[in-house]
């Protein structure tokens, strides 16, 4: 789990994020693969 989850230091953008299928996929594993790909291309 993210260490800043629930912390006052957590950016507002994190709590405002709405999960979308194109980002999160169908499973936790798929979400990690998508995030890895996004990190590689940005």
HURA-V497118 format. One record per backbone hydrogen bond with DSSP energy under -1.0 kcal/mol. NH is the residue of the N-H (numbers start at 1). CO is the residue of the C=O. E is the energy in kcal/mol with one decimal. If there is no record, write none. Layout:
# HURA-V497118
NH CO E
NH CO E
This chain:
# HURA-V497118
5 2 -1.3
7 4 -2.3
10 7 -1.4
14 11 -1.3
16 12 -1.8
23 20 -1.3
24 20 -3.0
25 21 -2.6
31 27 -2.2
32 28 -2.1
33 29 -2.0
34 30 -2.4
35 31 -2.6
36 32 -2.3
37 33 -2.3
38 34 -2.6
39 35 -2.3
40 36 -1.8
41 37 -1.8
